[in-house]
C-alpha cells in the first residue's frame, strides 16, 4: 500500500483491513476488578483493574459498527504518538473503520480462547486487526488492558496515566511481565463460565512486553496450552514446556545481530514445539495496527515492510500456529489452516 500524501490524508479515513475468515465479528467490553490483588504500580488506587474487549464469531447483520477507540482514548493515543505536524488527529483515530459490531449475537457453540496482551505503554486497541481476524476464523479473542501500563487505556474512572512507564529501568521487564501473567490468569478465571468459550483450548498472544507476559502466564497457569511472542523479550528466562512461537523484527531479534539476548538464552529451555521467525523489513510495531494507521494518516517516509503486509503476515502466522496447536491443524471455522501463511 503506497503512503498517502498529507492532502489526501485530510479527506481519507483510516481503516483496518477486513478480516480473512468467514464469520462476522461481534465485540463486547468488560471492566474487571481483582479484589485479591492491590494494584502493583499505584497501590493507593486499590484493587487491580483490567479492561477486556471480547471479539467473537457473530451472527451476520446483528449489532452496530464498533468504534476503534472512544474520543478520550483517541486523544490520548494521538498525544502519545504526536509529531509536528501531527501525523494523525484524535478525530481520525476515533473514526477508524473497524469490522466488529457491538451487541452482535454470538454464533452458537464454544470456541477456543486467545488472550491478547499489548505492548507496554500502548492500549489493547492496537491489536484490533489481529483480534478481529481471529474472531472471523472461529476464535474468541480477549484483548486486555493492564491498569497504569498504557497512556491511552480508558477505565471506568477515565483514561489512566501510564504510572508504570518509568519502571522497566528500575525493577526490570521481568517483574512487569510476571505481574501481567497474574492479570491474564485472573481474566481466565473471570471468563470460565462464559458460554462462548472452551476453557480447554486457551492460548496467549502478546506484543512486545505482552509477549513476555504470554510466556509467564503459560509457566504459571497450566490452562494455557500455547503462546506467541510478537517481538518482545523472553524475561524472565525460564523453562517453557508447551508450544510457543517467536516472531520478531530484524532490528531487535535477528539471530545474527540481536539487541535482545533473552531469545537465545531461553531457546534451549523451551522443550515443547517451538519456532522462531524473523520478518524481513519489520519494525517493532509492524505486528500491530499502528504502522498501518500512521501510513494511512499521511506519514510520507516509506516503511521497509508495507504495513498492510505486516498485518497480513502476523494474522496468517498466528492463526496457522493456533490452528495447529489448539485445534489439531484445523481452523475452528474449518478449512483455514497452515496453508494460509503468506510470504
C-alpha positions, 0 to 999 in steps of 0.5 A, a space after each residue: 500500500 503506497 503512503 498517502 500524501 498529507 492532502 489526501 490524508 485530510 479527506 481519507 479515513 483510516 481503516 483496518 483491513 477486513 478480516 480473512 475468515 468467514 464469520 462476522 465479528 461481534 465485540 463486547 467490553 468488560 471492566 474487571 476488578 481483582 479484589 485479591 490483588 492491590 494494584 502493583 504500580 499505584 497501590 493507593 488506587 486499590 484493587 487491580 483493574 483490567 479492561 477486556 474487549 471480547 471479539 467473537 464469531 457473530 451472527 451476520 447483520 446483528 449489532 452496530 459498527 464498533 468504534 476503534 477507540 472512544 474520543 478520550 482514548 483517541 486523544 490520548 493515543 494521538 498525544 502519545 504518538 504526536 509529531 509536528 505536524 501531527 501525523 494523525 488527529 484524535 478525530 481520525 483515530 476515533 473514526 477508524 473503520 473497524 469490522 466488529 459490531 457491538 451487541 452482535 449475537 454470538 454464533 452458537 457453540 464454544 470456541 477456543 480462547 486467545 488472550 491478547 496482551 499489548 505492548 507496554 505503554 500502548 492500549 489493547 486497541 492496537 491489536 484490533 486487526 489481529 483480534 478481529 481476524 481471529 474472531 472471523 476464523 472461529 476464535 474468541 479473542 480477549 484483548 486486555 488492558 493492564 491498569 497504569 501500563 498504557 497512556 491511552 487505556 480508558 477505565 471506568 474512572 477515565 483514561 489512566 496515566 501510564 504510572 508504570 512507564 518509568 519502571 522497566 529501568 528500575 525493577 526490570 521487564 521481568 517483574 512487569 511481565 510476571 505481574 501481567 501473567 497474574 492479570 491474564 490468569 485472573 481474566 481466565 478465571 473471570 471468563 470460565 463460565 462464559 458460554 462462548 468459550 472452551 476453557 480447554 483450548 486457551 492460548 496467549 498472544 502478546 506484543 512486545 512486553 505482552 509477549 513476555 507476559 504470554 510466556 509467564 502466564 503459560 509457566 504459571 497457569 497450566 490452562 494455557 496450552 500455547 503462546 506467541 511472542 510478537 517481538 518482545 523479550 523472553 524475561 524472565 528466562 525460564 523453562 517453557 514446556 508447551 508450544 510457543 512461537 517467536 516472531 520478531 523484527 530484524 532490528 531487535 531479534 535477528 539471530 545474527 545481530 540481536 539487541 535482545 539476548 533473552 531469545 537465545 538464552 531461553 531457546 534451549 529451555 523451551 522443550 515443547 514445539 517451538 519456532 522462531 521467525 524473523 520478518 524481513 523489513 519489520 519494525 517493532 510495531 509492524 505486528 500491530 495496527 499502528 504502522 498501518 494507521 500512521 501510513 494511512 494518516 499521511 506519514 510520507 517516509 516509506 516503511 521497509 515492510 508495507 504495513 498492510 503486509 505486516 498485518 497480513 503476515 502476523 494474522 496468517 502466522 498466528 492463526 496457522 500456529 493456533 490452528 495447529 496447536 489448539 485445534 489439531 491443524 484445523 481452523 475452528 471455522 474449518 478449512 483455514 489452516 497452515 496453508 494460509 501463511 503468506 510470504 
